[in-house]
């Protein structure tokens, strides 16, 4: 850059020659930003020399500015420009401390394996963004074991984010060809690859009707032989598509198995209900009944730059330790945060190193506390039963009308009186009917042909703590005190 600014009259031509000397991978990265067009625009407006001069004055060498600091610089730029253009900043990045927590949870049970000399593992992010998750995973593994190698793979749709991710991989000596460009759901660029670890933060509530056709075709044609055999979520929220995509890339238990961490909003916990079509409920059923769900961690609010909504980390594994088999661990981490001295967009809270360690310890100890609950898989399941009542002839006086019978001599169901009940799997349906339904409507019965099994995770219910309401006397005294205080102010103002 010293040579570039020394010849201001030929700044554009010299800058292009400089860029053309880069490797093919590096040139592809620059092309994603349509950089040549930017050079022309700035040169035409006599701005190119000024911009190059400013970069020449700043030392951005990794010895001066760490990768994490560069990540935060980029995130702040993205956030500011996203606000100007009214785009969704959350599609670009995840706060570094959230990534660190996810990596902690992913690697915790494998520390013994990961500290072996010469170990080589693989990790994949299907919404790689600028590569933050992959970078933090690599850094953490090197902290655990300097001799270990983590080969990183990823796919990213946004061209600028893809370019930055790829450049980061080149700088760190990774194989840049492992980073692919495109929509990982509709055009999987790593279809035959399997990975030891999988991690991602998909965009929240993303609509997927634009690429619904190939997804539905794969679901109907390949079933469980493809990625989406368990079901298809609502087109208004494709979160589960990303999870099923990642799960299709897990190594089999015979090959050592895989572990997966993904960030979701609250919707995947409960959206969808049992029906004839496979939806979110059937996806949860498939995950839980196959004993893949290991833990869910509720994060504090206002951790992310573009949203203040509740978020959760799901941990999925197909090689659970013996003590976790048939169990799901729920951790309430909502109180584990500190206020930031200055907010960044909607991000007003952050996880300190201590908070990350506390949540990791809760997960690793696998013991029930006020913030940690352990459940059987079946605790989240329920039978959705259809309760029928008979159709009757017109009543005469106070007496009920005669029950109408079908051609088989059985009571004919009255669709206008039809109702449904969600009965926990651990509760006997007949016992439930006797205790809760038949006492009130003794002529009711369950149509067993319509019974469907569903699963949902009511996180709030499991950690709800009742708070005693204040007494009327206490409220009355407070109101009287406020009235006295107000009278004092009025008196001062009028004197």
C-alpha angles and dihedrals in degrees: 000000000000088000092046095055090044089068105044094165092063098033096128096047093044092048091051091049089050092052092046088060091065123100121271091256092051093048090051089054092053092046090058087067092049083236096169089061090051091051090053093048094048093044092050089053094045091244102111097084092048092052094046090047091055091051090047089058095052124076108215096166113144088243088062102033117032123221090251091053091049088050091055091046090054093045092053091050092048091048093051096046091043089057090051094049093036093236128144109268091189090072089069110050151002123221110264095234091056089052090050091053091049091050090048090054093045096050101034099092091041099052092112091055095042094054093059116114116264095005116166121198135170131224131187135197116189092193095040098165108178092342098261095140093047092047095049090047091053093047092049094049090052088053089054095043124003089196094056123097125209114197109207128210130180149157127213133182101199108083097214094047090046090052093051092047091051092047090051090053092050092050091051094049095251123141102268091198087071088072111082132193122226145057106313092205100050099027111027106194094190100048099154101036124110124195140202094222132023127191137168148148105214119198110274118250094357115179113228105187090111090069099024095117099067091039093053091044091053091047094051098037103039103026110180088350086073132046102271105045093121093065146283123268124223113290088240093066123031097179094119091052089066092048094050090045090055093044090055087062097054117116115245118259088250089060092050098275130243141255127219136195123190134171117228136171118233097276099085090057095069115356118124128029134225111287142142090275122067109250140148092307092055090047090054089046091053092048096046100039090051087052094239098130109090105166146343121208121198110217127210117267123256095033094123127071098231105034142036095199125121115277133192137197113221117202114203125186137170094196105051118179113257094257091054098049112121091008137104122202120211119195124191104210096162094114096048102096145088129223116255117238088229125019122232108210106302091344105106099144134054140186115246121212087257092054091049090051093047093052091044090051092050089052095044097046091055092203128132117255135152088281099036128061128179121207139181113249090245092058088081096050129091140174115239101211127189113227114205131194126196125263110238138199118250110295122247114217112312094337121099115247120256116277114253116230130212124228090277093056094252125127112277112236119239106222092201090063095044117126139170133226129197107219120186113247090238091058120082109241095219092050091048092050092051093048102039110022117020093056088066102030108023093179093061125110139179118252097217093192089069098048113123130184119228139174132212135162112222096195096174093053094055094054100034113134119195114232117206111242117234116258121252089244091057092049091047092053091049092051091049091050091051091049091053091048091049092049088054092053092048091050092051091049095051098043 
